[in-house]
Amino acid sequence: MYFKQADIFWDMPKTFVNEVYKQTEKVSFEKDECLFQAGDPADHCFIHLKGQIKLSLGEPGQTVYLVSHAGEAFG
């Protein structure tokens, strides 16, 4: 799994990464499903596994960042 390879965990002690991993949940989302909106509480961190995630801000449909590589962290 790409969780341990995510940039956010690079150079972290293996014991720390394993403890964080124990608290994770694998979830899937449908195309065009909204994961979060500006102003939402930052209570989740996502590690991308497969597909593409478009992060948008402002005008509908305006993509400001595309998450497309396995292991990228966002949230």
N, C-alpha and C positions, 0 to 999 in steps of 0.2 A: 504494500500500500504506500502511497506517496506521502502520507502524513509525516513520516519521519524525515522525508527529504524536503519538506517545505522550507522555504527561505527563512520563515519566522523562527524555525527551530535549529537553524544552522549553528553549529558550535555549542549547542546546549548540552549539558550532561545527559547521558542516555537514561539515567534514573528519572530525571525531571520529565523528559519526553514521554517515557513510559507511564508516569503518573498522569500526565495530561491526557494521553491516549485512552486511558481507562475511563475517562469522563466524556469521551466523544460518542457521537451517534451518526451513523451513515444515513443520509436522507437524499431523496431525489425530488426534482422539481419539474413541472411541465413547462413546455415552451411558453414564453411570454408571462410566466408567473412572476409576481413581484416578491422579492425576498425581503426587502426593507426599503424605507423611504427616508428622505432627509428629515432629520428631527427625531427619528425613532431612537429609543435607548440602544446603546451599543452593548447588547447582551449576548451576541453571538460572534464567533469567528469562524469563517468558512475556509476549508482547504479544498480547492478545485481538483476533481478527479477526472471528469470526462465531459465533453461538450464545450459550450461557450457561454459565458456570462457577460452580458452587456451592462455596464454601469453607466447610468444616464443622470444628467443634472440639467435642469432648465427646460427648454423646449421639448415636448414629447418627441421621442425618436432620436434625439441628439445623443449619440454615444460618446462619452468622455474617456472611457477605458474599456478594453475588451480583455476579459480573463479567458485565456485559451490554453494555457500550459498546465499540465498536471503538476500539482504541488504548490501552485500559487495560492497565497493566503489573501483573503479580503473580508470585509465586514464592518 
